Amino acid sequence: MEHLSVLKKEVKEYLKLSEGEIVVDATLGLGGHAKEMVQSIGKKGKLIAFEQDERNLEEAKIRLKKFEKQIIYIHDNFRYLKTRITGAGISEIDAILFDLGLSSPHVDEGDRGFSFLKEGPLDMRFDPRQKLTAEIVLNTYSESELARIIYEYGEERLSRMIARKICERRKTIPFKTTVDLAAFIYSIMPFKKGHSSKKVHPATKIFQALRIEVNDELNSLKEALQQAVEMLKIGGRIAVMSYHSLEDRIVKHFFKELENPEVKDIHESLYRTHGDPIFESLTKKPVIPTDKEIDENLRSRSAKLRVYVRVRE
Ligand SMILES: C[S@@+](CC[C@H](N)C(=O)[O-])C[C@H]1O[C@@H](n2cnc3c(N)ncnc32)[C@H](O)[C@@H]1O
């Protein structure tokens, strides 16, 4: 089956890669964007590709076999970006892409535990080398920890009630499978007939929260953004594609500081002073998919692309 990468044309237009550049794909997935990138930089260029999921990494390597001499593969979390890239003997980069979140195999293959529509274990690890799974989170975290995760990472108002019910239920029957958890969440939600939230399954937010906790996704992103900007040359571009508001907010706030950096004055001042921008935004508003793209690939519907360029040291 053809693999559909989200906002492919737009990423290409904004990143403007050229021959011989050293570029990074922080989220290789099945290699759709990577293929475009490696073709744009040509034989003299280098692509460093991160992927923490071994299955996806191996599949991408097969798909990109033709370009193997141009690619350095790194099977790791992108939160180790700087150490791993400098470890490969590279000190600065021309461009980097983050296409965050899940890939289609994560959703399609029940045994990964990411989808509540597919029967599977409550796993949700991108990288099975790590120990923490969604099952451990659900069955061992305290009620207040669960409530916090569901509120912060799931943006669910009923977080306390849900956490309380989860803790009551697990005393007798621990949570083991995706479909069981989804049915349980559905059963405890106070629906009224014809309520519009029927459209989105109430387990969606709980699954998002668990996934973010299991993979420590938001902290990884914050750490990686910092390292990425430190490695970008002047003129270097960074593109970040996010699929939910928590990620998009992190990206937006992170770059706001760099677009309007505060000057730490040695003289005590009552007023904040700001210096020249270090990064400029190339996308005044986030770029979103066209209706046509959403029709062809439903997964693209929540995508938001932001691109920035480094303008000075
Ligand atoms: C949306 S998919 C990328 C799709 C890819 N751009 C393509 O065109 O095929 C995101 C991928 O990033 C990986 N990923 C997510 N978070 C990661 C992290 N912190 N470090 C490394 N890889 C990560 C996931 O395993 C997944 O394969």
PDBQT file of the ligand as one rigid body, heavy atoms in Angstrom, charges set to zero:
ROOT
HETATM    1  C1  LIG A 401       4.077  10.667  12.151  1.00  0.00    +0.000 C 
HETATM    2  S1  LIG A 401       5.265   9.415  12.106  1.00  0.00    +0.000 S 
HETATM    3  C2  LIG A 401       6.436   9.999  10.937  1.00  0.00    +0.000 C 
HETATM    4  C3  LIG A 401       6.067   9.694   9.509  1.00  0.00    +0.000 C 
HETATM    5  C4  LIG A 401       7.180  10.036   8.541  1.00  0.00    +0.000 C 
HETATM    6  N1  LIG A 401       7.439  11.461   8.472  1.00  0.00    +0.000 N 
HETATM    7  C5  LIG A 401       6.875   9.513   7.161  1.00  0.00    +0.000 C 
HETATM    8  O1  LIG A 401       6.740  10.307   6.214  1.00  0.00    +0.000 OA
HETATM    9  O2  LIG A 401       6.797   8.288   7.011  1.00  0.00    +0.000 OA
HETATM   10  C6  LIG A 401       6.146   9.671  13.588  1.00  0.00    +0.000 C 
HETATM   11  C7  LIG A 401       7.258   8.669  13.822  1.00  0.00    +0.000 C 
HETATM   12  O3  LIG A 401       8.133   9.217  14.801  1.00  0.00    +0.000 OA
HETATM   13  C8  LIG A 401       8.484   8.248  15.731  1.00  0.00    +0.000 C 
HETATM   14  N2  LIG A 401       8.735   8.971  16.973  1.00  0.00    +0.000 N 
HETATM   15  C9  LIG A 401       7.809   9.565  17.752  1.00  0.00    +0.000 A 
HETATM   16  N3  LIG A 401       8.401  10.157  18.807  1.00  0.00    +0.000 NA
HETATM   17  C10 LIG A 401       9.737   9.927  18.666  1.00  0.00    +0.000 A 
HETATM   18  C11 LIG A 401      10.883  10.290  19.453  1.00  0.00    +0.000 A 
HETATM   19  N4  LIG A 401      10.751  10.969  20.581  1.00  0.00    +0.000 N 
HETATM   20  N5  LIG A 401      12.096   9.914  19.009  1.00  0.00    +0.000 NA
HETATM   21  C12 LIG A 401      12.232   9.200  17.848  1.00  0.00    +0.000 A 
HETATM   22  N6  LIG A 401      11.186   8.805  17.086  1.00  0.00    +0.000 NA
HETATM   23  C13 LIG A 401       9.952   9.177  17.484  1.00  0.00    +0.000 A 
HETATM   24  C14 LIG A 401       7.313   7.299  15.799  1.00  0.00    +0.000 C 
HETATM   25  O4  LIG A 401       7.716   6.006  16.187  1.00  0.00    +0.000 OA
HETATM   26  C15 LIG A 401       6.792   7.333  14.360  1.00  0.00    +0.000 C 
HETATM   27  O5  LIG A 401       7.340   6.299  13.600  1.00  0.00    +0.000 OA
ENDROOT
TORSDOF 0
